[in-house]
């Protein structure tokens, strides 16, 4: 993990002190709510439906056990004993009183954490692959580059007030586990035939009201110039992006509207920056600086490749075998595995963890993974450095703390935003729908037969639950003040280097909340009746299209309406 320098620590503590002064002036009445709002947002503080919400930055998803313990203590002492891991590898608290906000920021700063730029119209937390540095399909470790980006974007004076929020994701593997095509800027690390490292750059991706897949603007950019190129993109966006309409202010709208004109403007701006910065001091990343940062991401000191073992030898069918099958991931080091700690189980909102669970996860990281954890895009935690010989002991410890649900990649390993239970922007609740689906598909044998499915739920069109990219997507909508849900099929994050990200297509009219589990069940039944041997759900949808799913899904509405009419008739007759 990256180690903060003295400058980094002074910076974060100074920021916390600034926020304390701003908060005290606001509470005293000398700083109005209108004046204070952008200041608190720049530090990650929202005012939600019921209480303030704090979003803590977890840069590219990397956490130390010490940091997670501090987060657990904040949940216990300032919140209601739990927190929520988001799809953008951050952590959110939902119940901290604003009068205690400065104390919380001091506690975070003490462990090199903060909420800077987790909100507001600025460049947000850069996200990346949760398996970076250990994945077997990795081309280049993206973490050093993500850290350089974090430092460069933090409080960048030119980009503090963009037309809208701006998100960057970076991947360094053949499989895209960072959903880069769905971001304002997506970065794919590559090596050319000469072995030189560079970036394939995508621009203009995003979800929301208008889902758009990012377009390739540069096929291979030398890594040293990536800050120059991003600066060129964001300058053009900052200059021409719309500020008169929040729904049309994202860069995806500008790219879609201007097309080649946008690409040409970026190319011109890029050249002008290079010509102005002739000595490269301002923008070109020096090799020495990359080496300094990269040194923080070396394997743990005691991590040495050892002969691999047959982890299934002598293992009987049962919970442990299923856990080995679903929660383990291949590792670049022989004799090691990456292990997902599942935050998905019945009765718990996806991505939620109690203070006790966070403490337990920190314990597991210290015992089994060199004190390091990762937050995944799928709202789980990952231990990246687990010895194969430690797997039995890890399983027992994970199971005793509620982390061993063997459902990674399956239907109940779903993504969901907090929805209307917390968010003031939401049209509908996400958590009850997620729980109802989880309860409907509790049978592990059935889940295993169904196979891999990405199910994503958003409580509104802002798409914090990434419903557009779900193999099955669920979107909460408002109809006459009531909660309804649209269901879409065929979305994808973008699984391969060649790029296969796409938005799902809606299968019909929206459904009532109590109809959604039946709709999902009808979709799954259709898939099981149509699939070919060894064919996954998404491959079946891509082969046959969404038409065969429409009638069975919409029949749920017909049956519900008929039952309601029958009940009304019976009531009237009495």
Helices and strands as residue ranges (DSSP letters): H 6-28, H 33-41, E 45-47, E 52-56, G 59-61, E 62-64, H 65-77, E 82-85, E 91-93, G 98-100, H 101-109, E 127-128, H 143-153, G 157-159, E 168-171, G 180-182, E 185-191, E 197-203, E 215-222, G 223-225, H 226-240, G 246-248, H 251-258, H 260-276, H 287-294, G 295-297, H 319-327, E 328-329, E 336-341, E 352-354, H 355-368, E 372-375, E 381-387, G 388-390, H 391-400, E 415-416, G 419-421, H 431-440, H 444-450, E 455-458, G 467-469, E 472-479, E 482-489, E 505-506, E 511-512, H 513-530, H 537-544, H 547-573
